[in-house]
Amino acid sequence: MSRVLYDLAGADESIRFSPFCWRTKLALAHKNLAFETTPWHFTEKDKIAFSGQSKVPVLVDGEKVVSDSHTIAEYLETTYPNEASLFGEPPARPLTTFIKAWTETVLHPALVPVLLADIHALLTPEDQAYFRQTRKGYYKRSLEDFAAHRAEAITLLNTAMKPLKSTLEKQPFLAGLAPNYADHIVFGALKWATTVSSTTLLEPNGVLERWMNAVLETYGLA
Amino acid sequence: MSRVLYDLAGADESIRFSPFCWRTKLALAHKNLAFETTPWHFTEKDKIAFSGQSKVPVLVDGEKVVSDSHTIAEYLETTYPNEASLFGEPPARPLTTFIKAWTETVLHPALVPVLLADIHALLTPEDQAYFRQTRKGYYKRSLEDFAAHRAEAITLLNTAMKPLKSTLEKQPFLAGLAPNYADHIVFGALKWATTVSSTTLLEPNGVLERWMNAVLETYGLA
């Protein structure tokens, strides 16, 4: 059976640079499936018209034509179940490491400029003095400066939260049908935010607010 | 047995806002373990001196004192193995959704401004005209404008890659000891970048370059 992948190429056809085609090439390799590639250029729409698509990757697997890298991955996982799983066990725990790293290197730093002055307002007088001094030490900016730029910080925060929103539009929890520690890590960040923020940060009844409530409901904490 | 969590509080002690304490509270709930909280203020270092820590969360679980939210999660997973797993099956696949969302909403958008003019240079003349026109349509910026701001775009890219670097400093692959589709998705993005970039984007022999080589070696593609 022949297996051919249409693969985006430069003028020099040895240059193959599409990130989506690369996903598919690795998925085929992971499944130990032999394949050939056909170099394809952006304007060669006619060459892949048979697929009903105007973009690559397009995989021709014997009689079957499949396009879109994620659809191809799902197709390979289903069609070749005896080969190594593309999504499978036991990587839940290592993938949680990425959620943690994202939370701590992106989400928390995006929240800090939004929340810092608000947190200060909530503290005991002793803690206020401590907080002002230590945060000035960490961030080299005053609380007043953070407060003055809060609107811009909220814009950046909304950008930072995109992968989270996108994921939770597709599935109820980061961990799937029920929350686990990956959800807990991110929930902590947003609970921090919504607890201390002087303004509404999450769209009321939007995907993030509904997810937070669902986490709490799971544990009888709502 | 008593189980007490020291929990960061505002002047109003009902306000509990630490993202790390929230992680721990949810982890305890996930494990169905009863606990009480003790409100704690930033400056009350003396109250938790027994833990050897100056920060919360600090969990006192009977005779055992554990601090740092991630250490606590590992402790709970090990100590209470018969309760629901904090990291466990089957969420590998749903967690991959987040990796995909991050790649497409953060990493790809961070790469586009760096790569666009470089990609153009690699294309056939027909594709160059197509590419210039369609990208101007998508991004409302010319290739020349992208090229002129490439240095700033690289700075932003390095910020965007932080969670990736941080994860791969801790483990060989996103999926753990061997790559899976989560690795493939992100690899695709960086392979795209390194294939087309006119300058070196990844630190030579740095964690990202070594990870990319290891992915290829896994599949005999190096």
Chai-1 contact restraints between the chains, C-beta under 6 A:
chainA,res_idxA,chainB,res_idxB,connection_type,confidence,min_distance_angstrom,max_distance_angstrom,comment,restraint_id
A,G10,B,L122,contact,1.0,0.0,6.0,A-B,restraint_1
A,G10,B,L123,contact,1.0,0.0,6.0,A-B,restraint_2
A,A11,B,L123,contact,1.0,0.0,6.0,A-B,restraint_3
A,A11,B,T124,contact,1.0,0.0,6.0,A-B,restraint_4
A,I15,B,L122,contact,1.0,0.0,6.0,A-B,restraint_5
A,F17,B,W192,contact,1.0,0.0,6.0,A-B,restraint_6
A,F17,B,T195,contact,1.0,0.0,6.0,A-B,restraint_7
A,F17,B,V196,contact,1.0,0.0,6.0,A-B,restraint_8
A,P19,B,G188,contact,1.0,0.0,6.0,A-B,restraint_9
A,P19,B,A189,contact,1.0,0.0,6.0,A-B,restraint_10
A,P19,B,W192,contact,1.0,0.0,6.0,A-B,restraint_11
A,W22,B,G188,contact,1.0,0.0,6.0,A-B,restraint_12
A,W22,B,K191,contact,1.0,0.0,6.0,A-B,restraint_13
A,R23,B,H184,contact,1.0,0.0,6.0,A-B,restraint_14
A,R23,B,I185,contact,1.0,0.0,6.0,A-B,restraint_15
A,R23,B,G188,contact,1.0,0.0,6.0,A-B,restraint_16
A,L26,B,H184,contact,1.0,0.0,6.0,A-B,restraint_17
A,A27,B,H184,contact,1.0,0.0,6.0,A-B,restraint_18
A,A29,B,Y219,contact,1.0,0.0,6.0,A-B,restraint_19
A,H41,B,T124,contact,1.0,0.0,6.0,A-B,restraint_20
A,H41,B,D127,contact,1.0,0.0,6.0,A-B,restraint_21
A,F42,B,D127,contact,1.0,0.0,6.0,A-B,restraint_22
A,F42,B,Y130,contact,1.0,0.0,6.0,A-B,restraint_23
A,T43,B,E126,contact,1.0,0.0,6.0,A-B,restraint_24
A,T43,B,D127,contact,1.0,0.0,6.0,A-B,restraint_25
A,T43,B,Y130,contact,1.0,0.0,6.0,A-B,restraint_26
A,A73,B,Y181,contact,1.0,0.0,6.0,A-B,restraint_27
A,L86,B,N180,contact,1.0,0.0,6.0,A-B,restraint_28
A,L86,B,Y181,contact,1.0,0.0,6.0,A-B,restraint_29
A,F87,B,A92,contact,1.0,0.0,6.0,A-B,restraint_30
A,F87,B,R93,contact,1.0,0.0,6.0,A-B,restraint_31
A,F87,B,T96,contact,1.0,0.0,6.0,A-B,restraint_32
A,F87,B,Y181,contact,1.0,0.0,6.0,A-B,restraint_33
A,P91,B,A92,contact,1.0,0.0,6.0,A-B,restraint_34
A,P91,B,A175,contact,1.0,0.0,6.0,A-B,restraint_35
A,P91,B,G176,contact,1.0,0.0,6.0,A-B,restraint_36
A,P91,B,N180,contact,1.0,0.0,6.0,A-B,restraint_37
A,A92,B,F87,contact,1.0,0.0,6.0,A-B,restraint_38
A,A92,B,P91,contact,1.0,0.0,6.0,A-B,restraint_39
A,A92,B,A92,contact,1.0,0.0,6.0,A-B,restraint_40
A,R93,B,F87,contact,1.0,0.0,6.0,A-B,restraint_41
A,P94,B,Q171,contact,1.0,0.0,6.0,A-B,restraint_42
A,P94,B,A175,contact,1.0,0.0,6.0,A-B,restraint_43
A,P94,B,G176,contact,1.0,0.0,6.0,A-B,restraint_44
A,L95,B,L95,contact,1.0,0.0,6.0,A-B,restraint_45
A,L95,B,A182,contact,1.0,0.0,6.0,A-B,restraint_46
A,T96,B,F87,contact,1.0,0.0,6.0,A-B,restraint_47
A,T97,B,T167,contact,1.0,0.0,6.0,A-B,restraint_48
A,T97,B,K170,contact,1.0,0.0,6.0,A-B,restraint_49
A,F98,B,T167,contact,1.0,0.0,6.0,A-B,restraint_50
A,F98,B,L174,contact,1.0,0.0,6.0,A-B,restraint_51
A,A101,B,P163,contact,1.0,0.0,6.0,A-B,restraint_52
A,A101,B,S166,contact,1.0,0.0,6.0,A-B,restraint_53
A,A101,B,T167,contact,1.0,0.0,6.0,A-B,restraint_54
A,W102,B,P163,contact,1.0,0.0,6.0,A-B,restraint_55
A,T105,B,K162,contact,1.0,0.0,6.0,A-B,restraint_56
A,T105,B,P163,contact,1.0,0.0,6.0,A-B,restraint_57
A,T105,B,S166,contact,1.0,0.0,6.0,A-B,restraint_58
A,V106,B,P163,contact,1.0,0.0,6.0,A-B,restraint_59
A,L122,B,G10,contact,1.0,0.0,6.0,A-B,restraint_60
A,L122,B,I15,contact,1.0,0.0,6.0,A-B,restraint_61
A,L123,B,G10,contact,1.0,0.0,6.0,A-B,restraint_62
A,L123,B,A11,contact,1.0,0.0,6.0,A-B,restraint_63
A,T124,B,A11,contact,1.0,0.0,6.0,A-B,restraint_64
A,T124,B,H41,contact,1.0,0.0,6.0,A-B,restraint_65
A,E126,B,T43,contact,1.0,0.0,6.0,A-B,restraint_66
A,D127,B,H41,contact,1.0,0.0,6.0,A-B,restraint_67
A,D127,B,F42,contact,1.0,0.0,6.0,A-B,restraint_68
A,D127,B,T43,contact,1.0,0.0,6.0,A-B,restraint_69
A,Y130,B,F42,contact,1.0,0.0,6.0,A-B,restraint_70
A,Y130,B,T43,contact,1.0,0.0,6.0,A-B,restraint_71
A,K162,B,T105,contact,1.0,0.0,6.0,A-B,restraint_72
A,P163,B,A101,contact,1.0,0.0,6.0,A-B,restraint_73
A,P163,B,W102,contact,1.0,0.0,6.0,A-B,restraint_74
A,P163,B,T105,contact,1.0,0.0,6.0,A-B,restraint_75
A,P163,B,V106,contact,1.0,0.0,6.0,A-B,restraint_76
A,S166,B,A101,contact,1.0,0.0,6.0,A-B,restraint_77
A,S166,B,T105,contact,1.0,0.0,6.0,A-B,restraint_78
A,T167,B,T97,contact,1.0,0.0,6.0,A-B,restraint_79
A,T167,B,F98,contact,1.0,0.0,6.0,A-B,restraint_80
A,T167,B,A101,contact,1.0,0.0,6.0,A-B,restraint_81
A,K170,B,T97,contact,1.0,0.0,6.0,A-B,restraint_82
A,Q171,B,P94,contact,1.0,0.0,6.0,A-B,restraint_83
A,L174,B,F98,contact,1.0,0.0,6.0,A-B,restraint_84
A,A175,B,P91,contact,1.0,0.0,6.0,A-B,restraint_85
A,A175,B,P94,contact,1.0,0.0,6.0,A-B,restraint_86
A,G176,B,P91,contact,1.0,0.0,6.0,A-B,restraint_87
A,G176,B,P94,contact,1.0,0.0,6.0,A-B,restraint_88
A,N180,B,L86,contact,1.0,0.0,6.0,A-B,restraint_89
A,N180,B,P91,contact,1.0,0.0,6.0,A-B,restraint_90
A,Y181,B,A73,contact,1.0,0.0,6.0,A-B,restraint_91
A,Y181,B,L86,contact,1.0,0.0,6.0,A-B,restraint_92
A,Y181,B,F87,contact,1.0,0.0,6.0,A-B,restraint_93
A,H184,B,R23,contact,1.0,0.0,6.0,A-B,restraint_94
A,H184,B,L26,contact,1.0,0.0,6.0,A-B,restraint_95
A,H184,B,A27,contact,1.0,0.0,6.0,A-B,restraint_96
A,I185,B,R23,contact,1.0,0.0,6.0,A-B,restraint_97
A,G188,B,P19,contact,1.0,0.0,6.0,A-B,restraint_98
A,G188,B,W22,contact,1.0,0.0,6.0,A-B,restraint_99
A,G188,B,R23,contact,1.0,0.0,6.0,A-B,restraint_100
A,A189,B,P19,contact,1.0,0.0,6.0,A-B,restraint_101
A,K191,B,W22,contact,1.0,0.0,6.0,A-B,restraint_102
A,W192,B,F17,contact,1.0,0.0,6.0,A-B,restraint_103
A,W192,B,P19,contact,1.0,0.0,6.0,A-B,restraint_104
A,T195,B,F17,contact,1.0,0.0,6.0,A-B,restraint_105
A,V196,B,F17,contact,1.0,0.0,6.0,A-B,restraint_106
A,Y219,B,A29,contact,1.0,0.0,6.0,A-B,restraint_107
